[in-house]
Amino acid sequence: MPRPPDLAKRRQLLERIHDYVIRNGLSGLSLRPSPRNWGRATACSSTTSAPRNA
C-alpha cells in the first residue's frame, strides 16, 4: 500500500519551483539539474552530462 501524499512537502516544492522559474526563467532550462536547484536530491541529479553544442 503506498504512503499518503505529504501535501505540505508538495506545496513547499511547488513554491521553490515557482521561485526558481521567476528568478531564472524557462529559456535554456534543463530538467536534469533542476531537482538539485530546488533542494530535492535524486539519482539523476548527481550525474553530469556532456556540454551541449550550440
PyMOL Python script that loads the backbone (N, CA, C, O; Angstrom):
from pymol import cmd

cmd.read_pdbstr("""\
ATOM      1  N   MET A   1       0.838  -1.168   0.000  1.00  0.00           N
ATOM      2  CA  MET A   1       0.000   0.000   0.000  1.00  0.00           C
ATOM      3  C   MET A   1       0.889   1.239   0.000  1.00  0.00           C
ATOM      4  O   MET A   1       1.777   1.350   0.845  1.00  0.00           O
ATOM      5  N   PRO A   2       0.674   2.167  -0.920  1.00  0.00           N
ATOM      6  CA  PRO A   2       1.521   3.371  -0.977  1.00  0.00           C
ATOM      7  C   PRO A   2       1.240   4.294   0.208  1.00  0.00           C
ATOM      8  O   PRO A   2       0.153   4.297   0.785  1.00  0.00           O
ATOM      9  N   ARG A   3       2.251   5.063   0.539  1.00  0.00           N
ATOM     10  CA  ARG A   3       2.066   6.025   1.630  1.00  0.00           C
ATOM     11  C   ARG A   3       1.224   7.205   1.143  1.00  0.00           C
ATOM     12  O   ARG A   3       1.205   7.513  -0.049  1.00  0.00           O
ATOM     13  N   PRO A   4       0.539   7.852   2.061  1.00  0.00           N
ATOM     14  CA  PRO A   4      -0.275   9.010   1.658  1.00  0.00           C
ATOM     15  C   PRO A   4       0.624  10.177   1.252  1.00  0.00           C
ATOM     16  O   PRO A   4       1.723  10.326   1.786  1.00  0.00           O
ATOM     17  N   PRO A   5       0.169  10.997   0.318  1.00  0.00           N
ATOM     18  CA  PRO A   5       0.988  12.136  -0.116  1.00  0.00           C
ATOM     19  C   PRO A   5       1.163  13.148   1.021  1.00  0.00           C
ATOM     20  O   PRO A   5       0.260  13.376   1.826  1.00  0.00           O
ATOM     21  N   ASP A   6       2.345  13.736   1.055  1.00  0.00           N
ATOM     22  CA  ASP A   6       2.627  14.791   2.036  1.00  0.00           C
ATOM     23  C   ASP A   6       2.341  16.130   1.355  1.00  0.00           C
ATOM     24  O   ASP A   6       3.173  16.652   0.614  1.00  0.00           O
ATOM     25  N   LEU A   7       1.168  16.669   1.615  1.00  0.00           N
ATOM     26  CA  LEU A   7       0.731  17.875   0.918  1.00  0.00           C
ATOM     27  C   LEU A   7       1.580  19.094   1.278  1.00  0.00           C
ATOM     28  O   LEU A   7       1.754  19.986   0.448  1.00  0.00           O
ATOM     29  N   ALA A   8       2.109  19.148   2.494  1.00  0.00           N
ATOM     30  CA  ALA A   8       2.957  20.274   2.890  1.00  0.00           C
ATOM     31  C   ALA A   8       4.266  20.259   2.099  1.00  0.00           C
ATOM     32  O   ALA A   8       4.726  21.306   1.644  1.00  0.00           O
ATOM     33  N   LYS A   9       4.867  19.080   1.934  1.00  0.00           N
ATOM     34  CA  LYS A   9       6.109  18.978   1.148  1.00  0.00           C
ATOM     35  C   LYS A   9       5.856  19.309  -0.311  1.00  0.00           C
ATOM     36  O   LYS A   9       6.665  19.968  -0.964  1.00  0.00           O
ATOM     37  N   ARG A  10       4.715  18.841  -0.815  1.00  0.00           N
ATOM     38  CA  ARG A  10       4.386  19.129  -2.214  1.00  0.00           C
ATOM     39  C   ARG A  10       4.238  20.637  -2.428  1.00  0.00           C
ATOM     40  O   ARG A  10       4.759  21.185  -3.399  1.00  0.00           O
ATOM     41  N   ARG A  11       3.529  21.298  -1.522  1.00  0.00           N
ATOM     42  CA  ARG A  11       3.339  22.745  -1.636  1.00  0.00           C
ATOM     43  C   ARG A  11       4.683  23.479  -1.560  1.00  0.00           C
ATOM     44  O   ARG A  11       4.932  24.415  -2.319  1.00  0.00           O
ATOM     45  N   GLN A  12       5.549  23.041  -0.630  1.00  0.00           N
ATOM     46  CA  GLN A  12       6.862  23.670  -0.490  1.00  0.00           C
ATOM     47  C   GLN A  12       7.685  23.482  -1.772  1.00  0.00           C
ATOM     48  O   GLN A  12       8.341  24.417  -2.229  1.00  0.00           O
ATOM     49  N   LEU A  13       7.650  22.287  -2.343  1.00  0.00           N
ATOM     50  CA  LEU A  13       8.389  22.032  -3.579  1.00  0.00           C
ATOM     51  C   LEU A  13       7.862  22.900  -4.722  1.00  0.00           C
ATOM     52  O   LEU A  13       8.645  23.472  -5.481  1.00  0.00           O
ATOM     53  N   LEU A  14       6.546  22.997  -4.843  1.00  0.00           N
ATOM     54  CA  LEU A  14       5.968  23.831  -5.902  1.00  0.00           C
ATOM     55  C   LEU A  14       6.335  25.304  -5.718  1.00  0.00           C
ATOM     56  O   LEU A  14       6.577  26.008  -6.698  1.00  0.00           O
ATOM     57  N   GLU A  15       6.378  25.768  -4.483  1.00  0.00           N
ATOM     58  CA  GLU A  15       6.791  27.155  -4.234  1.00  0.00           C
ATOM     59  C   GLU A  15       8.250  27.372  -4.630  1.00  0.00           C
ATOM     60  O   GLU A  15       8.598  28.409  -5.195  1.00  0.00           O
ATOM     61  N   ARG A  16       9.098  26.388  -4.329  1.00  0.00           N
ATOM     62  CA  ARG A  16      10.515  26.512  -4.700  1.00  0.00           C
ATOM     63  C   ARG A  16      10.687  26.501  -6.219  1.00  0.00           C
ATOM     64  O   ARG A  16      11.503  27.247  -6.761  1.00  0.00           O
ATOM     65  N   ILE A  17       9.913  25.649  -6.902  1.00  0.00           N
ATOM     66  CA  ILE A  17       9.971  25.613  -8.363  1.00  0.00           C
ATOM     67  C   ILE A  17       9.510  26.952  -8.933  1.00  0.00           C
ATOM     68  O   ILE A  17      10.135  27.492  -9.846  1.00  0.00           O
ATOM     69  N   HIS A  18       8.434  27.476  -8.400  1.00  0.00           N
ATOM     70  CA  HIS A  18       7.912  28.770  -8.844  1.00  0.00           C
ATOM     71  C   HIS A  18       8.967  29.857  -8.662  1.00  0.00           C
ATOM     72  O   HIS A  18       9.222  30.630  -9.585  1.00  0.00           O
ATOM     73  N   ASP A  19       9.578  29.923  -7.491  1.00  0.00           N
ATOM     74  CA  ASP A  19      10.606  30.934  -7.226  1.00  0.00           C
ATOM     75  C   ASP A  19      11.786  30.792  -8.190  1.00  0.00           C
ATOM     76  O   ASP A  19      12.310  31.789  -8.687  1.00  0.00           O
ATOM     77  N   TYR A  20      12.198  29.557  -8.448  1.00  0.00           N
ATOM     78  CA  TYR A  20      13.315  29.309  -9.363  1.00  0.00           C
ATOM     79  C   TYR A  20      12.983  29.816 -10.770  1.00  0.00           C
ATOM     80  O   TYR A  20      13.804  30.475 -11.407  1.00  0.00           O
ATOM     81  N   VAL A  21      11.779  29.506 -11.247  1.00  0.00           N
ATOM     82  CA  VAL A  21      11.382  29.923 -12.598  1.00  0.00           C
ATOM     83  C   VAL A  21      11.279  31.444 -12.679  1.00  0.00           C
ATOM     84  O   VAL A  21      11.684  32.035 -13.680  1.00  0.00           O
ATOM     85  N   ILE A  22      10.746  32.081 -11.650  1.00  0.00           N
ATOM     86  CA  ILE A  22      10.652  33.546 -11.643  1.00  0.00           C
ATOM     87  C   ILE A  22      12.051  34.161 -11.700  1.00  0.00           C
ATOM     88  O   ILE A  22      12.270  35.123 -12.436  1.00  0.00           O
ATOM     89  N   ARG A  23      12.996  33.620 -10.937  1.00  0.00           N
ATOM     90  CA  ARG A  23      14.367  34.154 -10.906  1.00  0.00           C
ATOM     91  C   ARG A  23      15.125  33.884 -12.203  1.00  0.00           C
ATOM     92  O   ARG A  23      15.842  34.756 -12.693  1.00  0.00           O
ATOM     93  N   ASN A  24      14.973  32.682 -12.762  1.00  0.00           N
ATOM     94  CA  ASN A  24      15.837  32.250 -13.859  1.00  0.00           C
ATOM     95  C   ASN A  24      15.156  32.128 -15.208  1.00  0.00           C
ATOM     96  O   ASN A  24      15.835  32.030 -16.230  1.00  0.00           O
ATOM     97  N   GLY A  25      13.841  32.132 -15.237  1.00  0.00           N
ATOM     98  CA  GLY A  25      13.128  31.951 -16.496  1.00  0.00           C
ATOM     99  C   GLY A  25      13.151  30.506 -16.962  1.00  0.00           C
ATOM    100  O   GLY A  25      13.711  29.636 -16.295  1.00  0.00           O
ATOM    101  N   LEU A  26      12.537  30.256 -18.116  1.00  0.00           N
ATOM    102  CA  LEU A  26      12.454  28.899 -18.650  1.00  0.00           C
ATOM    103  C   LEU A  26      13.387  28.659 -19.830  1.00  0.00           C
ATOM    104  O   LEU A  26      13.649  27.508 -20.178  1.00  0.00           O
ATOM    105  N   SER A  27      13.890  29.710 -20.447  1.00  0.00           N
ATOM    106  CA  SER A  27      14.755  29.503 -21.609  1.00  0.00           C
ATOM    107  C   SER A  27      16.049  28.829 -21.171  1.00  0.00           C
ATOM    108  O   SER A  27      16.695  29.254 -20.213  1.00  0.00           O
ATOM    109  N   GLY A  28      16.401  27.806 -21.865  1.00  0.00           N
ATOM    110  CA  GLY A  28      17.617  27.067 -21.547  1.00  0.00           C
ATOM    111  C   GLY A  28      17.487  26.153 -20.347  1.00  0.00           C
ATOM    112  O   GLY A  28      18.490  25.621 -19.871  1.00  0.00           O
ATOM    113  N   LEU A  29      16.276  25.956 -19.844  1.00  0.00           N
ATOM    114  CA  LEU A  29      16.076  25.104 -18.673  1.00  0.00           C
ATOM    115  C   LEU A  29      16.291  23.650 -19.043  1.00  0.00           C
ATOM    116  O   LEU A  29      15.692  23.143 -19.991  1.00  0.00           O
ATOM    117  N   SER A  30      17.141  22.992 -18.296  1.00  0.00           N
ATOM    118  CA  SER A  30      17.340  21.560 -18.430  1.00  0.00           C
ATOM    119  C   SER A  30      16.773  20.923 -17.173  1.00  0.00           C
ATOM    120  O   SER A  30      17.067  21.376 -16.066  1.00  0.00           O
ATOM    121  N   LEU A  31      15.973  19.891 -17.323  1.00  0.00           N
ATOM    122  CA  LEU A  31      15.361  19.271 -16.157  1.00  0.00           C
ATOM    123  C   LEU A  31      16.338  18.407 -15.363  1.00  0.00           C
ATOM    124  O   LEU A  31      16.036  18.044 -14.226  1.00  0.00           O
ATOM    125  N   ARG A  32      17.476  18.073 -15.913  1.00  0.00           N
ATOM    126  CA  ARG A  32      18.422  17.227 -15.197  1.00  0.00           C
ATOM    127  C   ARG A  32      18.944  17.885 -13.915  1.00  0.00           C
ATOM    128  O   ARG A  32      18.899  17.235 -12.871  1.00  0.00           O
ATOM    129  N   PRO A  33      19.437  19.133 -13.924  1.00  0.00           N
ATOM    130  CA  PRO A  33      19.947  19.703 -12.680  1.00  0.00           C
ATOM    131  C   PRO A  33      18.875  20.346 -11.805  1.00  0.00           C
ATOM    132  O   PRO A  33      19.174  20.764 -10.686  1.00  0.00           O
ATOM    133  N   SER A  34      17.644  20.436 -12.279  1.00  0.00           N
ATOM    134  CA  SER A  34      16.611  21.157 -11.554  1.00  0.00           C
ATOM    135  C   SER A  34      16.332  20.643 -10.147  1.00  0.00           C
ATOM    136  O   SER A  34      16.220  21.465  -9.237  1.00  0.00           O
ATOM    137  N   PRO A  35      16.213  19.340  -9.908  1.00  0.00           N
ATOM    138  CA  PRO A  35      15.956  18.905  -8.533  1.00  0.00           C
ATOM    139  C   PRO A  35      17.011  19.386  -7.541  1.00  0.00           C
ATOM    140  O   PRO A  35      16.689  19.703  -6.396  1.00  0.00           O
ATOM    141  N   ARG A  36      18.269  19.440  -7.975  1.00  0.00           N
ATOM    142  CA  ARG A  36      19.331  19.936  -7.101  1.00  0.00           C
ATOM    143  C   ARG A  36      19.092  21.411  -6.781  1.00  0.00           C
ATOM    144  O   ARG A  36      19.264  21.835  -5.638  1.00  0.00           O
ATOM    145  N   ASN A  37      18.698  22.186  -7.780  1.00  0.00           N
ATOM    146  CA  ASN A  37      18.445  23.609  -7.583  1.00  0.00           C
ATOM    147  C   ASN A  37      17.232  23.868  -6.711  1.00  0.00           C
ATOM    148  O   ASN A  37      17.154  24.890  -6.029  1.00  0.00           O
ATOM    149  N   TRP A  38      16.274  22.929  -6.735  1.00  0.00           N
ATOM    150  CA  TRP A  38      15.047  23.100  -5.958  1.00  0.00           C
ATOM    151  C   TRP A  38      15.161  22.474  -4.583  1.00  0.00           C
ATOM    152  O   TRP A  38      14.199  22.487  -3.816  1.00  0.00           O
ATOM    153  N   GLY A  39      16.334  21.922  -4.257  1.00  0.00           N
ATOM    154  CA  GLY A  39      16.527  21.341  -2.935  1.00  0.00           C
ATOM    155  C   GLY A  39      16.059  19.909  -2.820  1.00  0.00           C
ATOM    156  O   GLY A  39      15.826  19.421  -1.713  1.00  0.00           O
ATOM    157  N   ARG A  40      15.917  19.225  -3.943  1.00  0.00           N
ATOM    158  CA  ARG A  40      15.499  17.834  -3.927  1.00  0.00           C
ATOM    159  C   ARG A  40      16.603  16.998  -4.552  1.00  0.00           C
ATOM    160  O   ARG A  40      17.068  17.315  -5.647  1.00  0.00           O
ATOM    161  N   ALA A  41      17.023  15.956  -3.892  1.00  0.00           N
ATOM    162  CA  ALA A  41      18.060  15.084  -4.427  1.00  0.00           C
ATOM    163  C   ALA A  41      17.416  13.896  -5.122  1.00  0.00           C
ATOM    164  O   ALA A  41      16.455  13.318  -4.613  1.00  0.00           O
ATOM    165  N   THR A  42      17.941  13.534  -6.279  1.00  0.00           N
ATOM    166  CA  THR A  42      17.504  12.334  -6.991  1.00  0.00           C
ATOM    167  C   THR A  42      18.745  11.650  -7.527  1.00  0.00           C
ATOM    168  O   THR A  42      19.825  12.239  -7.552  1.00  0.00           O
ATOM    169  N   ALA A  43      18.592  10.426  -7.951  1.00  0.00           N
ATOM    170  CA  ALA A  43      19.725   9.699  -8.518  1.00  0.00           C
ATOM    171  C   ALA A  43      20.234  10.393  -9.770  1.00  0.00           C
ATOM    172  O   ALA A  43      21.440  10.426 -10.013  1.00  0.00           O
ATOM    173  N   CYS A  44      19.333  10.944 -10.564  1.00  0.00           N
ATOM    174  CA  CYS A  44      19.728  11.607 -11.810  1.00  0.00           C
ATOM    175  C   CYS A  44      20.416  12.945 -11.554  1.00  0.00           C
ATOM    176  O   CYS A  44      21.252  13.365 -12.354  1.00  0.00           O
ATOM    177  N   SER A  45      20.086  13.617 -10.463  1.00  0.00           N
ATOM    178  CA  SER A  45      20.624  14.951 -10.260  1.00  0.00           C
ATOM    179  C   SER A  45      22.102  14.945  -9.927  1.00  0.00           C
ATOM    180  O   SER A  45      22.754  15.984 -10.030  1.00  0.00           O
ATOM    181  N   SER A  46      22.654  13.798  -9.528  1.00  0.00           N
ATOM    182  CA  SER A  46      24.069  13.760  -9.186  1.00  0.00           C
ATOM    183  C   SER A  46      24.961  13.457 -10.379  1.00  0.00           C
ATOM    184  O   SER A  46      26.183  13.551 -10.274  1.00  0.00           O
ATOM    185  N   THR A  47      24.369  13.095 -11.514  1.00  0.00           N
ATOM    186  CA  THR A  47      25.171  12.805 -12.692  1.00  0.00           C
ATOM    187  C   THR A  47      25.417  14.079 -13.472  1.00  0.00           C
ATOM    188  O   THR A  47      24.638  15.030 -13.406  1.00  0.00           O
ATOM    189  N   THR A  48      26.489  14.082 -14.197  1.00  0.00           N
ATOM    190  CA  THR A  48      26.787  15.242 -15.043  1.00  0.00           C
ATOM    191  C   THR A  48      26.647  14.824 -16.490  1.00  0.00           C
ATOM    192  O   THR A  48      26.942  13.686 -16.855  1.00  0.00           O
ATOM    193  N   SER A  49      26.204  15.731 -17.288  1.00  0.00           N
ATOM    194  CA  SER A  49      26.058  15.439 -18.705  1.00  0.00           C
ATOM    195  C   SER A  49      27.105  16.209 -19.485  1.00  0.00           C
ATOM    196  O   SER A  49      27.653  17.205 -19.012  1.00  0.00           O
ATOM    197  N   ALA A  50      27.369  15.737 -20.668  1.00  0.00           N
ATOM    198  CA  ALA A  50      28.337  16.410 -21.526  1.00  0.00           C
ATOM    199  C   ALA A  50      27.787  17.764 -21.932  1.00  0.00           C
ATOM    200  O   ALA A  50      26.572  17.921 -22.054  1.00  0.00           O
ATOM    201  N   PRO A  51      28.656  18.749 -22.144  1.00  0.00           N
ATOM    202  CA  PRO A  51      28.192  20.071 -22.584  1.00  0.00           C
ATOM    203  C   PRO A  51      27.461  19.959 -23.919  1.00  0.00           C
ATOM    204  O   PRO A  51      27.822  19.152 -24.776  1.00  0.00           O
ATOM    205  N   ARG A  52      26.452  20.765 -24.072  1.00  0.00           N
ATOM    206  CA  ARG A  52      25.692  20.785 -25.317  1.00  0.00           C
ATOM    207  C   ARG A  52      26.367  21.697 -26.322  1.00  0.00           C
ATOM    208  O   ARG A  52      26.882  22.758 -25.969  1.00  0.00           O
ATOM    209  N   ASN A  53      26.360  21.282 -27.566  1.00  0.00           N
ATOM    210  CA  ASN A  53      26.901  22.117 -28.638  1.00  0.00           C
ATOM    211  C   ASN A  53      25.838  23.104 -29.063  1.00  0.00           C
ATOM    212  O   ASN A  53      24.684  22.733 -29.276  1.00  0.00           O
ATOM    213  N   ALA A  54      26.228  24.361 -29.187  1.00  0.00           N
ATOM    214  CA  ALA A  54      25.252  25.397 -29.579  1.00  0.00           C
ATOM    215  C   ALA A  54      25.117  25.478 -31.069  1.00  0.00           C
ATOM    216  O   ALA A  54      24.344  26.291 -31.576  1.00  0.00           O
TER     217      ALA A  54
END
""", "prot")
cmd.dss("prot")
cmd.show_as("cartoon", "prot")
cmd.util.cbc("prot")
cmd.orient("prot")
